[in-house]
Amino acid sequence: MKSFKQFLVDFYHDEEGLTTVEYAVAGALVAAGVVAAFDYLGTEVNKSITGVGGELDTQNQANTYTATK
């Protein structure tokens, strides 16, 4: 049976935990990238929809004006 001191030395030299930390950091970076992409795309999509809606409103008003003349 190992002594407690030997257990601590083995635990200190064990590099298996580094893999877990690396995966956690990589996962956090991917999550941050996804959030940034959705934030950027959400803003761009909102601008596009607002522009289309404004153009449709302008065309509708122009057609209503010419139809009542």
C-alpha positions in Angstrom: 0.0 0.0 0.0 1.3 3.4 -0.9 2.0 6.0 1.7 0.1 9.3 1.6 3.3 11.1 0.6 3.7 8.8 -2.4 0.1 9.4 -3.3 0.6 13.1 -3.3 3.8 12.8 -5.4 2.0 10.6 -7.9 -0.9 13.0 -8.0 1.4 15.9 -8.6 3.1 14.2 -11.5 -0.1 12.9 -13.1 -0.7 14.8 -16.3 -4.1 13.3 -17.1 -5.9 16.3 -15.6 -4.3 18.6 -18.0 -6.3 17.1 -20.8 -9.5 17.9 -19.0 -8.4 21.5 -18.5 -7.5 21.8 -22.1 -10.9 20.5 -23.2 -12.6 22.9 -20.8 -10.6 25.9 -22.2 -11.3 24.8 -25.8 -15.0 24.4 -25.0 -15.2 27.9 -23.4 -13.5 29.4 -26.5 -16.0 27.7 -28.8 -18.9 28.8 -26.6 -17.6 32.4 -26.7 -17.3 32.2 -30.5 -20.8 31.0 -30.9 -22.2 33.7 -28.6 -20.2 36.4 -30.6 -21.4 35.0 -33.9 -25.1 34.9 -32.8 -24.8 38.5 -31.4 -23.3 39.7 -34.7 -25.6 37.8 -36.9 -28.6 38.8 -34.8 -27.8 42.5 -35.3 -27.2 42.1 -39.0 -30.5 40.1 -39.5 -32.4 42.8 -37.5 -30.9 45.5 -39.8 -31.9 43.5 -42.9 -35.5 42.9 -41.7 -35.9 46.5 -40.7 -34.7 47.6 -44.1 -37.0 45.3 -46.0 -39.9 46.4 -43.8 -39.2 50.0 -44.4 -39.0 49.5 -48.1 -42.3 47.6 -48.1 -43.9 50.4 -46.1 -42.6 53.0 -48.6 -43.8 51.0 -51.6 -47.2 50.4 -49.9 -47.6 54.2 -49.2 -46.6 55.0 -52.8 -49.1 52.5 -54.2 -51.9 53.7 -51.9 -51.2 57.3 -53.0 -51.3 56.5 -56.7 -54.4 54.4 -56.3 -56.4 57.2 -54.6 -55.5 59.7 -57.3 
